[in-house]
Amino acid sequence: MIQITLPDGSQRQFTNPVSVGEVATTIAPSLGKAALAGKVAVGSEEASLVDTSFVITQDARLSIVTAKDPEGLDLIRHSTAHLLAYAVKSLFPDAQVTIGPVIDNGFYYDFSYKRAFTPEDLQKIEKKMHELAKKDEVVTREEWLRDDAVAFFKEQGEHYKAEIIASIPSNEPISLYREGDFIDLCRGPHVPSTGKLKVFKLMKVAGAYWRGNSNNEMLQRIYGTAWANKDEQAQYLHMLEEAEKRDHRKLGKELDLFHFQDEGPGLVFWHPKGWRIWQQVEQYMRDVYNDNGYQEVKAPQILDISLWKKTGHWDNYKENMFTTESENRVYGLKPMNCPGHVQIFNSGLHSYRELPIRYGEFGQCHRNEPSGSLHGMMRVRGFTQDDGHIFCTEDQLQDECTNFTALLQKVYRDFGFTDVLYKVATRPEKRIGDDAVWDKAEEALMESLRRSGCEFEISPGEGAFYGPKIEYTLKDAIGRHWQCGTVQVDFSMPVRLGAEYVDASDQRRAPVMVHRAILGSLERFIGMLIENYAGALPPWLAPEQVVVCPISEVFSEYANKVVDILSKQGFRASADLRNEKITRKIRENSMQKVPYILVVGEKEQQNGAVAVRGRGNLDLGVLSVDDFVARLRTDVALRQDVKA
């Protein structure tokens, strides 16, 4: 007798081995139809995701996976990638298939083909995918010997697939999945039949090197998206449309904020208006430093590689570092600020009474990112971090981590972000320091989030090589997620670099080092702000807060007088004195997303007033200049947007 325990604690008994799909049907026929896979656990083992055809032969715990489960959506996307390959092989038999994984919101599959796929090809492929899905062909798993699988795919002309299989150890079972005339290598699991795949769309074609190596052949990567229902896909496609409108690269050009060019790949050329945004963000963060016990410092841009070897960066990170030479010495252009801050700490002997010592720097860093990964200001080679390092005792560590989360939450609220996700990234395989130290560091971070009342996820193995970290991820106005701030606990680097303080017993001890950044890369964060607000930044951040528009040249002098009053109050204002109709001035300045447009004519001049138009075509009436100044001052002080 086989006993199956379900998630609610109820049990089902079967006299013979039984498949996951059969168990689902005995629970409810509708569940049997909806089942995509199962999660099976035997004894104390963790549950494994398996096909509905998987046969249970002993007592086990089972949960049925449907399209409503996160695992179910991944299954749909993974299986749709195989359906894409099936369709491509049906239409283009000479194409070779390579790999096709699940990615955020969809999937892709890489192909080798004699010519480039066109947009018309994508339409044909998507149509063929729907035809194959409607056939509702059964998807079956087969296990092969490795060498037999290699021989089979070579015979089929699938040399990439044969190469992948040949790299698998000979003693490991090779699983293949067959649907109709198509068979592909895959660990699985997959949906039980192609009829489960109903909602998908092919998005684009891009180039991708085989195995990610630029020395290999350039393949064609077809991207697609797949969803459990049409509403979810429609919401996603709408979000993509919104994201395209908000693209910071597009808005940066339209609003004259910054640009990029080939002579400086991954580096930003800031224009005056864009640099004003930068200055507002930097000054805000400088005030945060001053109000929370940080001392601002500045460390060198380049340091001898002997220091980077001591920190562990050279062994663990050198492929991402730029280097330069002078007088037979090799220097590393800093990819991060922490070693420099340790040198500043080491410049004098500190007592435990001085701790915690908090350093902050707007530190410019460079990282040798692959050219293919560069993406506007979101992925650059040169960037500036609002970087800080705290040197403290073990007893102070918990409070420092907890207080940092509270500070970070306030900063994000001021910038307009209230939805924050928290992840604790734990020890990676490649790391420095023993497990006991990592245990302390990981527990300190998790406990700080518990004390802050924050729910969090664990990201196993994703910590930095020198310590675990909390990753703080923001949700923007259209539902996208952006990982920004981090806090990392590091017991190792202070020891490696000889950092010490004198404790209460007059003994020298290494401090704990807390690495922390709230915005992360200022370039990336400003790109996020531009996209979150679709370029319409609130008055406190806007590069130009006010434009004064005289209705004719006669009132230019008064317009300049209003600008002078605003400028002396510390506001960013200018006058549009072009010999253009007032309607055109208003329209063009509105397109530049200026928060306030002030129109002045004879009545306004006589009364010392301005006619106020708020962004979004808000008619705010006629105000005295003093009243408008008070309104704008309130907007800036409260960091609020323009409103009626």
C-alpha positions as CSV (number, residue, x, y, z in Angstrom):
1,M,0.0,0.0,0.0
2,I,1.4,3.4,-1.0
3,Q,0.3,6.4,1.2
4,I,0.3,9.9,-0.4
5,T,0.2,12.9,2.0
6,L,-1.2,16.1,0.5
7,P,-0.4,19.7,1.6
8,D,-3.6,19.9,3.8
9,G,-2.5,16.8,5.8
10,S,-5.1,14.5,4.2
11,Q,-3.9,11.2,2.8
12,R,-4.7,9.0,-0.2
13,Q,-3.8,5.3,-0.3
14,F,-3.1,3.3,-3.5
15,T,-2.5,-0.4,-3.9
16,N,-0.2,0.0,-6.9
17,P,2.4,2.6,-8.1
18,V,0.5,5.8,-9.2
19,S,1.4,8.8,-11.4
20,V,1.2,12.4,-10.2
21,G,-1.5,13.0,-12.8
22,E,-3.6,10.1,-11.6
23,V,-3.4,11.3,-8.0
24,A,-4.5,14.8,-9.1
25,T,-7.5,13.3,-10.9
26,T,-8.6,11.3,-7.8
27,I,-8.5,14.5,-5.7
28,A,-10.8,16.2,-8.3
29,P,-11.2,15.7,-12.1
30,S,-10.8,19.4,-12.6
31,L,-7.5,19.3,-10.8
32,G,-6.4,16.5,-13.0
33,K,-7.0,18.6,-16.0
34,A,-5.3,21.7,-14.5
35,A,-2.2,19.8,-13.3
36,L,1.0,20.8,-14.9
37,A,3.5,19.0,-12.6
38,G,3.9,17.8,-9.0
39,K,6.3,18.4,-6.1
40,V,7.2,15.0,-4.6
41,A,9.1,14.4,-1.4
42,V,10.1,11.1,0.2
43,G,11.1,10.8,3.8
44,S,13.1,13.8,4.9
45,E,14.1,14.7,1.4
46,E,13.3,18.1,-0.1
47,A,10.5,18.1,-2.6
48,S,11.4,17.7,-6.3
49,L,9.5,19.1,-9.2
50,V,8.4,16.2,-11.5
51,D,6.2,15.6,-14.6
52,T,2.6,14.6,-14.1
53,S,3.7,11.2,-15.7
54,F,6.1,10.6,-12.8
55,V,5.2,7.4,-11.0
56,I,5.3,7.3,-7.2
57,T,6.3,3.9,-5.9
58,Q,6.5,4.5,-2.2
59,D,5.0,6.7,0.6
60,A,5.5,10.3,-0.3
61,R,4.3,13.9,0.2
62,L,2.8,15.4,-2.9
63,S,1.5,18.9,-3.9
64,I,0.0,19.4,-7.4
65,V,1.4,22.3,-9.4
66,T,-1.0,24.3,-11.7
67,A,-0.7,27.5,-13.7
68,K,-1.6,29.5,-10.6
69,D,1.7,28.5,-8.9
70,P,5.0,30.3,-9.5
71,E,6.5,26.9,-10.5
72,G,3.6,26.4,-12.9
73,L,4.3,29.7,-14.7
74,D,8.0,28.7,-15.1
75,L,6.9,25.3,-16.5
76,I,4.7,27.1,-19.0
77,R,7.6,29.3,-20.1
78,H,10.1,26.5,-20.3
79,S,7.7,24.3,-22.3
80,T,6.9,27.3,-24.6
81,A,10.6,27.6,-25.3
82,H,10.6,24.0,-26.5
83,L,7.4,24.7,-28.5
84,L,9.3,27.6,-30.2
85,A,12.2,25.2,-31.1
86,Y,9.6,22.7,-32.4
87,A,8.0,25.4,-34.6
88,V,11.4,26.6,-35.9
89,K,12.4,23.1,-36.9
90,S,9.1,22.5,-38.6
91,L,9.5,25.7,-40.7
92,F,13.3,25.8,-41.1
93,P,14.5,22.1,-41.0
94,D,18.1,23.2,-41.5
95,A,18.2,25.4,-38.4
96,Q,20.1,23.9,-35.4
97,V,18.8,24.3,-31.9
98,T,21.1,25.1,-29.0
99,I,19.7,26.2,-25.6
100,G,16.4,27.7,-24.5
101,P,16.0,28.7,-20.8
102,V,13.4,30.5,-18.8
103,I,14.1,34.2,-18.1
104,D,12.2,36.9,-16.3
105,N,8.7,37.2,-17.8
106,G,9.4,34.7,-20.6
107,F,12.0,32.6,-22.4
108,Y,14.4,32.5,-25.3
109,Y,15.9,29.9,-27.6
110,D,19.2,30.2,-29.5
111,F,19.4,29.0,-33.1
112,S,22.1,28.6,-35.8
113,Y,20.7,29.3,-39.2
114,K,22.2,30.2,-42.6
115,R,20.4,33.6,-42.7
116,A,19.0,36.2,-40.3
117,F,15.4,35.6,-39.1
118,T,13.1,38.5,-40.2
119,P,10.1,40.0,-38.4
120,E,8.0,38.1,-41.0
121,D,9.7,34.9,-39.9
122,L,8.7,35.6,-36.3
123,Q,5.1,36.0,-37.3
124,K,5.2,32.6,-39.2
125,I,6.9,30.9,-36.2
126,E,4.4,32.2,-33.7
127,K,1.5,31.1,-36.0
128,K,3.1,27.7,-36.2
129,M,3.5,27.5,-32.4
130,H,-0.3,28.1,-32.0
131,E,-1.0,25.4,-34.6
132,L,1.2,22.9,-32.7
133,A,-0.3,23.9,-29.4
134,K,-3.8,23.3,-30.7
135,K,-2.8,19.7,-31.6
136,D,-2.5,19.1,-27.9
137,E,0.3,16.6,-28.5
138,V,1.5,14.6,-25.5
139,V,4.9,15.6,-24.1
140,T,6.8,12.5,-23.0
141,R,10.1,12.0,-21.1
142,E,12.6,9.5,-22.3
143,E,16.0,8.5,-20.7
144,W,18.9,7.7,-23.0
145,L,22.5,6.6,-22.6
146,R,24.7,9.6,-23.2
147,D,26.7,8.2,-26.1
148,D,23.4,7.1,-27.8
149,A,22.1,10.6,-27.4
150,V,25.3,12.2,-28.9
151,A,25.1,9.8,-31.9
152,F,21.4,10.5,-32.4
153,F,21.8,14.3,-32.5
154,K,24.9,14.2,-34.7
155,E,22.9,12.1,-37.2
156,Q,20.2,14.7,-37.1
157,G,22.7,17.4,-37.9
158,E,22.3,19.0,-34.4
159,H,26.0,19.5,-33.7
160,Y,25.5,22.1,-30.9
161,K,23.1,19.8,-29.0
162,A,25.5,16.9,-29.4
163,E,28.3,19.1,-28.0
164,I,26.2,19.9,-24.9
165,I,25.4,16.2,-24.3
166,A,29.0,15.2,-24.8
167,S,30.0,17.5,-22.0
168,I,27.8,15.7,-19.5
169,P,29.5,12.9,-17.4
170,S,28.9,9.5,-19.0
171,N,27.4,8.1,-15.8
172,E,24.6,10.6,-15.6
173,P,21.2,9.8,-17.1
174,I,20.3,11.8,-20.2
175,S,16.6,12.9,-20.3
176,L,15.0,13.9,-23.6
177,Y,11.5,15.2,-24.1
178,R,9.5,14.3,-27.2
179,E,6.4,16.2,-28.5
180,G,5.2,15.1,-32.0
181,D,8.1,14.9,-34.4
182,F,10.4,17.0,-32.2
183,I,12.8,15.7,-29.5
184,D,15.0,17.8,-27.3
185,L,17.5,17.5,-24.5
186,C,16.2,18.7,-21.2
187,R,16.2,17.9,-17.5
188,G,12.5,18.9,-17.3
189,P,9.9,18.8,-16.1
190,H,7.5,19.9,-18.7
191,V,3.7,20.4,-19.1
192,P,1.9,17.2,-20.0
193,S,0.8,18.3,-23.4
194,T,1.2,21.2,-25.8
195,G,-2.4,22.1,-25.4
196,K,-1.5,23.6,-22.0
197,L,0.4,26.4,-23.8
198,K,-2.2,28.9,-24.9
199,V,-0.9,32.5,-24.1
200,F,2.5,33.5,-25.6
201,K,4.0,36.0,-28.0
202,L,7.4,36.2,-29.7
203,M,9.1,39.5,-29.0
204,K,12.3,40.0,-30.9
205,V,15.5,38.5,-32.4
206,A,19.0,39.3,-31.1
207,G,22.5,38.1,-31.5
208,A,24.2,35.8,-29.0
209,Y,27.5,34.0,-29.0
210,W,27.6,30.3,-28.6
211,R,28.3,29.6,-24.9
212,G,28.7,33.3,-24.4
213,N,32.2,33.3,-25.9
214,S,32.9,36.1,-28.5
215,N,35.3,33.7,-30.3
216,N,32.4,31.4,-31.1
217,E,29.7,31.6,-33.8
218,M,27.1,34.3,-33.5
219,L,23.7,32.6,-33.0
220,Q,20.2,34.1,-33.3
221,R,18.3,34.4,-30.0
222,I,14.5,34.6,-30.3
223,Y,12.9,36.0,-27.2
224,G,9.3,35.3,-26.2
225,T,6.9,35.8,-23.4
226,A,4.4,33.3,-22.0
227,W,1.6,33.6,-19.4
228,A,-1.0,31.6,-17.6
229,N,-3.8,33.8,-19.0
230,K,-4.5,36.6,-21.5
231,D,-5.1,39.3,-18.9
232,E,-1.6,38.8,-17.4
233,Q,0.0,38.9,-20.8
234,A,-2.0,42.1,-21.7
235,Q,-0.8,43.7,-18.5
236,Y,2.8,42.8,-19.3
237,L,2.6,44.1,-22.8
238,H,1.1,47.3,-21.6
239,M,3.9,47.7,-19.1
240,L,6.4,47.2,-22.0
241,E,4.7,49.9,-23.9
242,E,4.9,52.2,-20.9
243,A,8.5,51.3,-20.3
244,E,9.4,52.2,-23.9
245,K,7.8,55.6,-23.5
246,R,9.7,56.1,-20.2
247,D,13.1,54.8,-21.5
248,H,15.7,57.1,-19.8
249,R,17.9,57.1,-23.0
250,K,15.0,58.4,-25.1
251,L,14.0,61.0,-22.5
252,G,17.6,61.9,-21.9
253,K,17.8,63.0,-25.5
254,E,14.4,64.7,-25.6
255,L,15.0,66.6,-22.4
256,D,18.7,67.4,-23.2
257,L,20.0,65.7,-20.0
258,F,22.9,63.5,-21.2
259,H,24.2,61.3,-24.0
260,F,26.5,58.4,-24.8
261,Q,29.0,57.9,-27.7
262,D,31.3,55.2,-29.0
263,E,34.5,56.9,-27.8
264,G,33.4,56.4,-24.2
265,P,31.5,53.1,-24.0
266,G,29.6,52.7,-20.8
267,L,30.4,56.3,-19.8
268,V,27.9,59.2,-19.4
269,F,28.3,62.6,-20.9
270,W,26.2,64.9,-18.6
271,H,24.6,68.0,-20.1
272,P,23.9,71.0,-17.9
273,K,20.2,70.1,-17.2
274,G,21.1,66.5,-16.4
275,W,23.9,67.6,-14.1
276,R,21.5,69.7,-12.1
277,I,19.5,66.6,-11.4
278,W,22.7,64.9,-10.3
279,Q,23.6,67.8,-8.0
280,Q,20.1,67.7,-6.3
281,V,20.5,63.9,-5.7
282,E,24.1,64.2,-4.4
283,Q,23.3,67.2,-2.1
284,Y,20.3,65.3,-0.7
285,M,22.5,62.3,0.1
286,R,25.2,64.6,1.5
287,D,22.6,65.9,3.9
288,V,21.7,62.3,4.8
289,Y,25.4,61.7,5.6
290,N,25.6,64.8,7.8
291,D,22.4,64.1,9.7
292,N,23.3,60.5,10.5
293,G,26.8,60.6,11.8
294,Y,28.8,60.0,8.6
295,Q,32.1,61.8,7.9
296,E,32.6,62.4,4.2
297,V,35.9,61.3,2.8
298,K,37.6,60.9,-0.6
299,A,40.0,58.0,-1.5
300,P,42.3,57.7,-4.6
301,Q,41.0,56.5,-8.0
302,I,43.9,54.1,-8.6
303,L,45.8,52.0,-6.2
304,D,48.7,49.5,-6.5
305,I,47.6,46.0,-7.2
306,S,49.4,44.8,-4.1
307,L,46.5,46.4,-2.1
308,W,43.9,44.7,-4.3
309,K,45.7,41.4,-3.7
310,K,45.5,41.9,0.0
311,T,41.8,42.6,-0.1
312,G,41.1,39.5,-2.3
313,H,39.8,41.5,-5.2
314,W,42.6,40.5,-7.4
315,D,42.0,36.8,-7.0
316,N,38.2,37.1,-7.1
317,Y,37.4,40.1,-9.3
318,K,40.4,41.0,-11.5
319,E,38.5,40.2,-14.7
320,N,36.2,43.1,-14.0
321,M,39.0,45.6,-13.1
322,F,40.7,48.1,-15.4
323,T,44.5,48.3,-14.9
324,T,47.2,50.8,-15.8
325,E,51.0,51.0,-15.4
326,S,53.5,53.6,-14.5
327,E,57.2,53.3,-13.7
328,N,57.1,49.5,-13.7
329,R,54.2,49.4,-11.2
330,V,50.7,48.0,-12.0
331,Y,47.7,49.9,-10.6
332,G,44.1,48.9,-10.5
333,L,41.4,51.5,-11.2
334,K,39.1,51.0,-8.2
335,P,35.9,49.0,-8.8
336,M,34.7,49.8,-5.3
337,N,35.6,52.2,-2.5
338,C,36.0,49.9,0.6
339,P,39.8,49.3,0.5
340,G,40.4,53.1,0.4
341,H,38.2,53.6,3.4
342,V,40.1,51.0,5.4
343,Q,43.3,52.9,4.6
344,I,41.8,56.1,6.0
345,F,40.7,54.2,9.1
346,N,44.2,52.8,9.5
347,S,45.9,56.2,9.3
348,G,45.4,56.5,13.1
349,L,44.9,54.3,16.1
350,H,41.3,54.3,17.3
351,S,39.7,53.6,20.7
352,Y,36.6,51.6,21.2
353,R,35.0,54.8,22.5
354,E,35.3,56.3,19.0
355,L,33.3,53.4,17.4
356,P,31.2,53.3,15.4
357,I,33.1,55.4,12.8
358,R,31.0,56.0,9.7
359,Y,32.7,57.1,6.5
360,G,30.8,58.2,3.4
361,E,32.0,58.9,-0.1
362,F,30.6,59.8,-3.5
363,G,33.2,57.4,-4.9
364,Q,33.7,57.1,-8.6
365,C,34.3,53.5,-9.6
366,H,35.1,51.7,-12.9
367,R,34.3,48.1,-13.8
368,N,35.1,46.3,-17.0
369,E,31.6,45.2,-17.9
370,P,31.2,43.3,-21.2
371,S,30.2,45.6,-24.0
372,G,27.1,43.5,-24.7
373,S,25.8,44.0,-21.2
374,L,26.0,47.9,-21.3
375,H,22.5,49.5,-21.2
376,G,22.3,53.3,-20.9
377,M,22.8,54.4,-17.3
378,M,21.4,51.1,-16.0
379,R,24.7,49.2,-16.8
380,V,27.8,51.3,-17.2
381,R,31.6,51.0,-16.8
382,G,32.1,54.3,-14.9
383,F,29.7,55.2,-12.1
384,T,29.6,56.9,-8.7
385,Q,28.3,55.3,-5.6
386,D,26.8,56.9,-2.5
387,D,29.2,54.6,-0.7
388,G,29.6,54.3,3.0
389,H,31.5,52.1,5.4
390,I,30.9,51.6,9.1
391,F,33.7,50.4,11.4
392,C,32.1,49.0,14.6
393,T,32.4,46.4,17.3
394,E,30.5,43.1,17.2
395,D,28.3,44.4,19.9
396,Q,27.3,47.4,17.8
397,L,26.8,45.5,14.6
398,Q,23.2,44.6,15.1
399,D,22.1,48.2,15.8
400,E,24.1,49.5,12.9
401,C,22.4,47.1,10.5
402,T,18.9,47.7,11.9
403,N,19.3,51.5,11.8
404,F,20.5,51.4,8.3
405,T,17.4,49.8,7.0
406,A,15.2,52.5,8.7
407,L,17.4,55.2,7.1
408,L,17.2,53.6,3.7
409,Q,13.4,53.3,3.9
410,K,13.1,57.1,4.6
411,V,15.4,58.0,1.7
412,Y,13.4,55.9,-0.7
413,R,10.1,57.4,0.5
414,D,11.6,60.9,-0.1
415,F,12.3,59.9,-3.7
416,G,8.8,58.5,-4.1
417,F,9.4,54.8,-3.6
418,T,7.3,53.1,-0.9
419,D,7.3,49.4,-2.1
420,V,10.6,47.7,-1.1
421,L,11.5,44.0,-1.4
422,Y,14.2,42.5,0.8
423,K,16.6,39.7,0.0
424,V,19.5,38.3,2.1
425,A,22.2,37.0,-0.2
426,T,24.2,34.3,1.6
427,R,27.7,32.9,1.2
428,P,28.9,32.1,-2.3
429,E,31.0,29.1,-3.2
430,K,34.0,31.4,-4.0
431,R,34.6,33.4,-0.8
432,I,37.1,34.4,1.9
433,G,36.7,33.8,5.7
434,D,35.6,30.7,7.6
435,D,32.1,29.4,8.1
436,A,31.8,30.6,11.7
437,V,32.4,34.2,10.6
438,W,29.8,33.8,7.8
439,D,27.3,32.4,10.3
440,K,27.7,35.5,12.4
441,A,27.4,37.9,9.5
442,E,24.4,36.2,7.9
443,E,22.5,36.1,11.2
444,A,23.2,39.8,11.9
445,L,21.6,40.8,8.6
446,M,18.6,38.5,9.0
447,E,18.0,39.6,12.6
448,S,18.2,43.3,11.5
449,L,15.3,42.7,9.1
450,R,13.3,40.8,11.7
451,R,13.7,43.8,14.1
452,S,12.6,46.1,11.4
453,G,9.5,44.1,10.8
454,C,10.5,43.3,7.2
455,E,9.6,40.1,5.4
456,F,12.5,38.8,3.4
457,E,13.7,36.1,1.0
458,I,16.9,34.2,1.0
459,S,19.1,34.2,-2.1
460,P,21.5,31.2,-1.5
461,G,25.1,31.7,-2.7
462,E,24.6,35.2,-4.0
463,G,26.6,37.1,-1.4
464,A,29.8,39.0,-2.2
465,F,33.1,37.0,-1.8
466,Y,33.9,38.9,1.4
467,G,30.5,38.9,3.1
468,P,26.7,38.3,2.9
469,K,24.4,41.2,2.0
470,I,20.9,42.5,2.1
471,E,19.6,43.6,-1.3
472,Y,16.9,46.3,-1.3
473,T,14.7,46.2,-4.4
474,L,12.3,49.0,-5.4
475,K,9.0,48.8,-7.3
476,D,8.4,51.7,-9.7
477,A,5.3,53.4,-11.0
478,I,4.7,50.7,-13.7
479,G,5.5,47.7,-11.5
480,R,9.1,47.0,-12.5
481,H,11.7,46.0,-9.9
482,W,15.0,47.7,-9.5
483,Q,17.7,46.4,-7.1
484,C,19.4,49.5,-5.5
485,G,20.7,49.6,-2.0
486,T,22.8,47.0,-0.2
487,V,24.3,46.4,3.2
488,Q,27.1,43.9,3.7
489,V,28.7,42.6,6.8
490,D,32.5,41.9,6.5
491,F,34.6,40.3,9.1
492,S,37.5,39.5,6.7
493,M,38.7,42.6,5.0
494,P,39.6,44.6,8.2
495,V,41.8,41.6,9.2
496,R,43.4,41.3,5.8
497,L,44.2,45.0,5.7
498,G,45.3,45.3,9.3
499,A,42.5,47.5,10.6
500,E,42.5,47.6,14.5
501,Y,41.0,49.4,17.4
502,V,41.9,49.3,21.1
503,D,39.2,47.7,23.2
504,A,38.2,48.3,26.9
505,S,40.9,45.8,28.0
506,D,43.6,47.7,26.1
507,Q,43.8,44.9,23.6
508,R,44.0,45.4,19.8
509,R,41.0,44.0,17.9
510,A,39.8,44.1,14.3
511,P,36.6,46.0,13.8
512,V,33.6,44.6,11.9
513,M,33.2,46.5,8.6
514,V,29.7,47.2,7.3
515,H,29.6,48.1,3.6
516,R,26.4,50.1,2.7
517,A,24.9,52.0,-0.2
518,I,21.4,53.4,-0.4
519,L,21.1,54.5,-4.0
520,G,23.9,52.3,-5.3
521,S,25.1,53.8,-8.6
522,L,23.9,57.4,-8.8
523,E,23.8,57.1,-12.6
524,R,21.5,54.0,-12.4
525,F,19.4,55.6,-9.7
526,I,18.9,58.8,-11.7
527,G,18.0,56.6,-14.8
528,M,15.4,54.9,-12.6
529,L,14.0,58.3,-11.4
530,I,13.6,59.5,-14.9
531,E,11.8,56.3,-15.9
532,N,9.7,56.2,-12.7
533,Y,8.5,59.8,-13.3
534,A,8.5,59.5,-17.1
535,G,10.8,62.5,-17.1
536,A,8.4,64.7,-15.1
537,L,10.5,64.9,-11.9
538,P,8.9,66.6,-8.9
539,P,9.9,70.2,-8.3
540,W,12.7,69.5,-5.8
541,L,14.5,67.3,-8.3
542,A,13.5,69.0,-11.6
543,P,16.5,70.5,-13.5
544,E,14.4,73.6,-14.2
545,Q,11.6,74.3,-11.7
546,V,10.1,77.4,-13.3
547,V,10.0,79.0,-16.7
548,V,8.6,82.5,-16.9
549,C,6.9,83.3,-20.3
550,P,6.1,86.9,-21.2
551,I,3.2,87.2,-23.6
552,S,5.1,89.7,-25.7
553,E,8.6,91.4,-25.8
554,V,7.2,94.3,-23.9
555,F,7.0,92.3,-20.7
556,S,10.5,90.7,-20.9
557,E,11.9,93.0,-18.3
558,Y,9.2,92.0,-15.8
559,A,9.8,88.3,-16.7
560,N,13.5,88.8,-15.9
561,K,12.6,90.5,-12.6
562,V,10.5,87.5,-11.6
563,V,13.3,85.1,-12.5
564,D,15.7,87.2,-10.5
565,I,13.5,87.0,-7.4
566,L,13.1,83.2,-7.8
567,S,16.9,82.7,-8.3
568,K,17.8,84.7,-5.2
569,Q,15.4,82.4,-3.3
570,G,17.5,79.4,-4.5
571,F,15.1,78.2,-7.2
572,R,16.1,77.0,-10.7
573,A,14.3,79.4,-13.0
574,S,14.7,81.0,-16.4
575,A,12.7,83.2,-18.8
576,D,11.6,82.2,-22.3
577,L,12.1,85.5,-24.2
578,R,11.8,84.1,-27.7
579,N,9.8,86.0,-30.2
580,E,7.2,83.3,-30.3
581,K,3.5,83.1,-29.6
582,I,2.7,82.4,-26.0
583,T,0.8,79.3,-26.9
584,R,3.9,77.9,-28.5
585,K,6.1,78.8,-25.5
586,I,3.6,77.1,-23.2
587,R,3.4,73.9,-25.3
588,E,7.2,73.6,-25.8
589,N,8.0,74.1,-22.1
590,S,5.3,71.7,-21.2
591,M,7.0,69.1,-23.4
592,Q,10.1,69.7,-21.5
593,K,8.1,68.7,-18.4
594,V,8.8,71.9,-16.4
595,P,6.8,71.8,-13.2
596,Y,5.6,75.4,-13.3
597,I,5.1,77.8,-16.2
598,L,4.5,81.4,-15.2
599,V,2.7,83.6,-17.8
600,V,3.2,87.4,-17.4
601,G,1.5,90.2,-19.2
602,E,0.2,93.7,-18.4
603,K,-2.1,92.7,-15.5
604,E,0.5,90.6,-13.9
605,Q,3.1,93.3,-14.2
606,Q,0.8,95.9,-12.7
607,N,-0.1,93.7,-9.7
608,G,3.3,92.1,-9.1
609,A,1.7,88.7,-9.9
610,V,2.1,85.7,-12.2
611,A,-0.4,83.5,-13.9
612,V,0.5,79.9,-12.8
613,R,0.3,76.8,-15.0
614,G,1.2,73.6,-13.3
615,R,2.5,70.6,-15.1
616,G,-0.2,68.4,-16.6
617,N,-2.1,71.5,-17.9
618,L,-3.2,72.6,-14.4
619,D,-4.5,76.2,-14.3
620,L,-3.6,77.4,-10.8
621,G,-4.8,80.9,-11.3
622,V,-3.1,84.2,-10.7
623,L,-0.8,84.5,-7.6
624,S,1.3,87.2,-6.2
625,V,5.0,86.5,-6.7
626,D,5.4,86.1,-2.9
627,D,2.5,83.6,-2.8
628,F,4.0,81.6,-5.6
629,V,7.4,81.6,-3.9
630,A,5.7,80.2,-0.8
631,R,4.0,77.5,-2.8
632,L,7.2,76.4,-4.5
633,R,9.1,76.5,-1.2
634,T,6.4,74.1,0.3
635,D,6.7,71.8,-2.7
636,V,10.4,71.5,-2.3
637,A,10.4,71.2,1.5
638,L,7.8,68.4,1.4
639,R,9.4,66.9,-1.7
640,Q,5.9,66.7,-3.3
641,D,4.8,66.9,-6.9
642,V,2.8,69.6,-8.6
643,K,-0.9,69.4,-7.7
644,A,-4.1,71.5,-7.9
